[in-house]
């Protein structure tokens, strides 16, 4: 039989280990900032300071009831009329004007923000990115490379991270965000039916 290629096996094992390595918080935050900037490039923030402050106020209050209250949580309303919300690693959360206009009360807003917070708390986008290790980014994506703000590796990670938004997360991640989002919003003192009401509304409008 062929000789066992020890070097090759070692390099595969190292790549696999790096692909599953935990991304540290500073890396998570700098990647998330880059992804947030990309998302803002395609849709600017709504020019309404009062509404932006209100959503930040609700979001910050809800974030205090999560297990990562010290993340640099930031909340923004995108001017887009699409009905959507996004979270980037490290705690930046966007909700579109289109979705905001469909909400009936603060409990529904808190539910949506809590759902997005769970994606950050559980690192769903980072996991999706690492699953994409097949793209060849995970092996060089991690470690020192991400700490350098101008690193081409960081740029590559941000690009790949932004693509995750175009594809969407898997159903399991979304169910987990729904389940935990209800718990977090309730802990913050909101009506637990806020998020389910939004989900029903979205389902009904998608069915039309």
C-alpha positions as a Markdown table, in Angstrom:
| # | Residue | x | y | z |
|---|---|---|---|---|
| 1 | Unk | 0.0 | 0.0 | 0.0 |
| 2 | Unk | 1.0 | 3.7 | -0.2 |
| 3 | Unk | 3.0 | 5.2 | 2.5 |
| 4 | Unk | 1.0 | 7.2 | 5.0 |
| 5 | Unk | 1.6 | 10.9 | 4.4 |
| 6 | Unk | 2.1 | 12.1 | 8.0 |
| 7 | Unk | 2.7 | 15.8 | 6.9 |
| 8 | Unk | -0.6 | 15.9 | 4.9 |
| 9 | Unk | -2.6 | 14.3 | 7.7 |
| 10 | Unk | -1.1 | 16.8 | 10.2 |
| 11 | Unk | -2.0 | 19.7 | 8.1 |
| 12 | Unk | -5.6 | 18.4 | 7.6 |
| 13 | Unk | -5.9 | 17.9 | 11.4 |
| 14 | Unk | -4.6 | 21.5 | 12.0 |
| 15 | Unk | -7.1 | 23.0 | 9.5 |
| 16 | Unk | -10.0 | 21.1 | 11.0 |
| 17 | Unk | -9.0 | 22.3 | 14.5 |
| 18 | Unk | -8.7 | 25.9 | 13.3 |
| 19 | Unk | -12.1 | 25.6 | 11.5 |
| 20 | Unk | -13.7 | 24.7 | 14.8 |
| 21 | Unk | -11.6 | 27.1 | 17.0 |
| 22 | Unk | -13.5 | 29.6 | 19.0 |
| 23 | Unk | -13.4 | 33.1 | 17.5 |
| 24 | Unk | -12.4 | 35.5 | 20.3 |
| 25 | Unk | -14.5 | 38.5 | 21.2 |
| 26 | Unk | -12.2 | 41.2 | 19.7 |
| 27 | Unk | -12.1 | 39.2 | 16.4 |
| 28 | Unk | -15.9 | 38.8 | 16.5 |
| 29 | Unk | -16.4 | 42.6 | 17.0 |
| 30 | Unk | -14.0 | 43.7 | 14.3 |
| 31 | Unk | -15.5 | 41.2 | 11.8 |
| 32 | Unk | -19.0 | 42.3 | 12.8 |
| 33 | Unk | -18.1 | 46.0 | 12.3 |
| 34 | Unk | -16.9 | 45.2 | 8.8 |
| 35 | Unk | -20.1 | 43.2 | 8.0 |
| 36 | Unk | -22.2 | 46.1 | 9.4 |
| 37 | Unk | -20.4 | 48.6 | 7.2 |
| 38 | Unk | -21.1 | 46.4 | 4.2 |
| 39 | Unk | -24.8 | 46.1 | 5.0 |
| 40 | Unk | -25.0 | 49.9 | 5.5 |
| 41 | Unk | -23.4 | 50.3 | 2.1 |
| 42 | Unk | -26.4 | 48.7 | 0.5 |
| 43 | Unk | -28.9 | 50.5 | 2.6 |
| 44 | Unk | -28.3 | 53.7 | 4.6 |
| 45 | Unk | -29.7 | 54.4 | 8.0 |
| 46 | Unk | -33.0 | 56.2 | 8.4 |
| 47 | Unk | -32.5 | 59.9 | 8.9 |
| 48 | Unk | -34.7 | 60.2 | 12.0 |
| 49 | Unk | -32.7 | 60.7 | 15.2 |
| 50 | Unk | -35.7 | 60.3 | 17.5 |
| 51 | Unk | -36.7 | 56.9 | 16.1 |
| 52 | Unk | -33.1 | 55.7 | 16.1 |
| 53 | Unk | -32.7 | 56.8 | 19.8 |
| 54 | Unk | -36.0 | 55.0 | 20.7 |
| 55 | Unk | -34.9 | 51.7 | 19.1 |
| 56 | Unk | -31.5 | 52.0 | 20.8 |
| 57 | Unk | -33.2 | 52.6 | 24.1 |
| 58 | Unk | -35.4 | 49.5 | 23.8 |
| 59 | Unk | -32.5 | 47.4 | 22.4 |
| 60 | Unk | -30.0 | 48.4 | 25.2 |
| 61 | Unk | -32.6 | 47.6 | 27.9 |
| 62 | Unk | -33.2 | 44.2 | 26.4 |
| 63 | Unk | -29.5 | 43.5 | 26.0 |
| 64 | Unk | -29.0 | 43.9 | 29.7 |
| 65 | Unk | -31.1 | 40.8 | 30.2 |
| 66 | Unk | -28.8 | 38.6 | 28.0 |
| 67 | Unk | -25.7 | 36.7 | 29.1 |
| 68 | Unk | -23.5 | 39.1 | 27.2 |
| 69 | Unk | -24.6 | 42.5 | 28.4 |
| 70 | Unk | -21.1 | 43.9 | 28.0 |
| 71 | Unk | -20.9 | 43.5 | 24.2 |
| 72 | Unk | -20.9 | 46.9 | 22.4 |
| 73 | Unk | -24.6 | 46.5 | 21.4 |
| 74 | Unk | -25.7 | 49.0 | 18.8 |
| 75 | Unk | -29.1 | 49.3 | 17.1 |
| 76 | Unk | -30.0 | 51.0 | 13.8 |
| 77 | Unk | -33.0 | 51.4 | 11.5 |
| 78 | Unk | -32.2 | 51.0 | 7.9 |
| 79 | Unk | -34.1 | 53.3 | 5.5 |
| 80 | Unk | -35.0 | 50.2 | 3.4 |
| 81 | Unk | -38.7 | 49.4 | 2.8 |
| 82 | Unk | -37.9 | 45.7 | 2.8 |
| 83 | Unk | -39.3 | 43.8 | 5.8 |
| 84 | Unk | -36.2 | 42.5 | 7.5 |
| 85 | Unk | -33.9 | 42.5 | 10.5 |
| 86 | Unk | -30.2 | 41.5 | 10.8 |
| 87 | Unk | -27.6 | 41.0 | 13.5 |
| 88 | Unk | -23.9 | 41.1 | 12.9 |
| 89 | Unk | -21.3 | 39.3 | 15.1 |
| 90 | Unk | -20.3 | 41.5 | 18.1 |
| 91 | Unk | -23.7 | 43.0 | 18.6 |
| 92 | Unk | -24.8 | 45.4 | 15.8 |
| 93 | Unk | -28.5 | 44.9 | 15.0 |
| 94 | Unk | -30.4 | 46.5 | 12.2 |
| 95 | Unk | -34.2 | 46.6 | 11.6 |
| 96 | Unk | -35.6 | 48.0 | 8.4 |
| 97 | Unk | -38.1 | 50.8 | 8.3 |
| 98 | Unk | -40.4 | 48.4 | 6.4 |
| 99 | Unk | -40.5 | 46.0 | 9.4 |
| 100 | Unk | -40.7 | 48.8 | 12.0 |
| 101 | Unk | -43.8 | 50.2 | 10.3 |
| 102 | Unk | -45.5 | 46.8 | 10.5 |
| 103 | Unk | -45.0 | 46.5 | 14.3 |
| 104 | Unk | -47.9 | 47.3 | 16.6 |
| 105 | Unk | -46.2 | 47.9 | 19.9 |
| 106 | Unk | -43.0 | 48.0 | 21.9 |
| 107 | Unk | -43.3 | 44.3 | 22.9 |
| 108 | Unk | -43.2 | 43.3 | 19.2 |
| 109 | Unk | -40.1 | 45.5 | 18.7 |
| 110 | Unk | -38.4 | 44.0 | 21.8 |
| 111 | Unk | -39.2 | 40.5 | 20.5 |
| 112 | Unk | -37.6 | 41.2 | 17.1 |
| 113 | Unk | -34.5 | 42.7 | 18.7 |
| 114 | Unk | -34.3 | 39.8 | 21.2 |
| 115 | Unk | -34.5 | 37.3 | 18.3 |
| 116 | Unk | -31.6 | 39.0 | 16.6 |
| 117 | Unk | -29.6 | 39.2 | 19.8 |
| 118 | Unk | -29.8 | 35.4 | 20.1 |
| 119 | Unk | -28.0 | 35.1 | 16.7 |
| 120 | Unk | -25.2 | 37.2 | 18.3 |
| 121 | Unk | -25.2 | 35.3 | 21.7 |
| 122 | Unk | -25.1 | 31.9 | 20.0 |
| 123 | Unk | -22.7 | 33.1 | 17.3 |
| 124 | Unk | -24.9 | 31.7 | 14.5 |
| 125 | Unk | -23.3 | 33.7 | 11.7 |
| 126 | Unk | -19.8 | 32.9 | 12.9 |
| 127 | Unk | -20.8 | 29.2 | 12.9 |
| 128 | Unk | -22.2 | 29.5 | 9.4 |
| 129 | Unk | -19.0 | 31.1 | 8.3 |
| 130 | Unk | -16.9 | 28.4 | 9.9 |
| 131 | Unk | -19.1 | 25.7 | 8.3 |
| 132 | Unk | -18.0 | 27.4 | 5.1 |
| 133 | Unk | -14.4 | 26.3 | 5.9 |
| 134 | Unk | -14.8 | 24.5 | 2.6 |
| 135 | Unk | -14.4 | 28.0 | 1.0 |
| 136 | Unk | -10.9 | 27.8 | 2.3 |
| 137 | Unk | -11.2 | 30.8 | 4.6 |
| 138 | Unk | -11.6 | 29.2 | 8.0 |
| 139 | Unk | -8.0 | 27.8 | 8.1 |
| 140 | Unk | -6.4 | 31.2 | 7.6 |
| 141 | Unk | -9.4 | 33.2 | 8.9 |
| 142 | Unk | -8.5 | 32.8 | 12.5 |
| 143 | Unk | -5.8 | 33.6 | 15.0 |
| 144 | Unk | -3.6 | 36.6 | 14.7 |
| 145 | Unk | -4.8 | 37.5 | 11.2 |
| 146 | Unk | -8.1 | 38.8 | 12.4 |
| 147 | Unk | -6.6 | 41.1 | 15.0 |
| 148 | Unk | -5.1 | 43.3 | 12.3 |
| 149 | Unk | -7.8 | 45.8 | 11.1 |
| 150 | Unk | -6.1 | 46.0 | 7.6 |
| 151 | Unk | -5.5 | 42.3 | 7.2 |
| 152 | Unk | -6.6 | 40.9 | 3.8 |
| 153 | Unk | -7.7 | 37.8 | 5.8 |
| 154 | Unk | -10.1 | 40.0 | 7.8 |
| 155 | Unk | -11.4 | 41.5 | 4.5 |
| 156 | Unk | -11.9 | 38.0 | 3.1 |
| 157 | Unk | -13.8 | 37.0 | 6.3 |
| 158 | Unk | -16.0 | 40.1 | 6.1 |
| 159 | Unk | -16.8 | 39.4 | 2.5 |
| 160 | Unk | -17.7 | 35.8 | 3.3 |
| 161 | Unk | -19.6 | 36.9 | 6.4 |
| 162 | Unk | -21.6 | 39.3 | 4.3 |
| 163 | Unk | -22.5 | 36.5 | 1.9 |
| 164 | Unk | -24.0 | 34.5 | 4.8 |
| 165 | Unk | -26.7 | 37.2 | 5.0 |
| 166 | Unk | -27.6 | 36.7 | 1.3 |
| 167 | Unk | -28.0 | 33.0 | 2.0 |
| 168 | Unk | -29.7 | 33.2 | 5.4 |
| 169 | Unk | -29.2 | 31.0 | 8.4 |
| 170 | Unk | -30.6 | 27.5 | 8.7 |
| 171 | Unk | -34.0 | 26.7 | 10.2 |
| 172 | Unk | -32.5 | 25.4 | 13.5 |
| 173 | Unk | -30.7 | 28.7 | 14.2 |
| 174 | Unk | -34.0 | 30.6 | 13.5 |
| 175 | Unk | -36.0 | 28.3 | 15.8 |
| 176 | Unk | -33.4 | 28.7 | 18.6 |
| 177 | Unk | -33.5 | 32.5 | 18.1 |
| 178 | Unk | -37.3 | 32.4 | 18.3 |
| 179 | Unk | -37.3 | 30.3 | 21.5 |
| 180 | Unk | -34.6 | 32.2 | 23.3 |
| 181 | Unk | -35.8 | 35.6 | 22.0 |
| 182 | Unk | -39.2 | 35.1 | 23.8 |
| 183 | Unk | -37.4 | 34.2 | 27.0 |
| 184 | Unk | -35.1 | 37.3 | 26.8 |
| 185 | Unk | -37.9 | 39.8 | 26.0 |
| 186 | Unk | -40.0 | 38.3 | 28.8 |
| 187 | Unk | -37.1 | 38.7 | 31.2 |
| 188 | Unk | -36.9 | 42.3 | 30.2 |
| 189 | Unk | -40.5 | 42.8 | 31.2 |
| 190 | Unk | -42.2 | 42.6 | 27.8 |
| 191 | Unk | -45.3 | 40.6 | 26.8 |
| 192 | Unk | -44.0 | 37.1 | 25.7 |
| 193 | Unk | -46.5 | 37.2 | 22.8 |
| 194 | Unk | -44.7 | 40.1 | 21.1 |
| 195 | Unk | -42.3 | 38.0 | 19.0 |
| 196 | Unk | -44.9 | 35.3 | 18.1 |
| 197 | Unk | -47.3 | 38.0 | 16.9 |
| 198 | Unk | -44.6 | 39.3 | 14.6 |
| 199 | Unk | -43.8 | 35.8 | 13.3 |
| 200 | Unk | -47.5 | 35.2 | 12.6 |
| 201 | Unk | -47.7 | 38.6 | 10.8 |
| 202 | Unk | -44.7 | 37.7 | 8.6 |
| 203 | Unk | -46.0 | 34.3 | 7.8 |
| 204 | Unk | -49.4 | 35.7 | 6.8 |
| 205 | Unk | -47.8 | 38.3 | 4.5 |
| 206 | Unk | -45.4 | 35.7 | 3.0 |
| 207 | Unk | -48.4 | 33.5 | 2.2 |
| 208 | Unk | -50.1 | 36.3 | 0.2 |
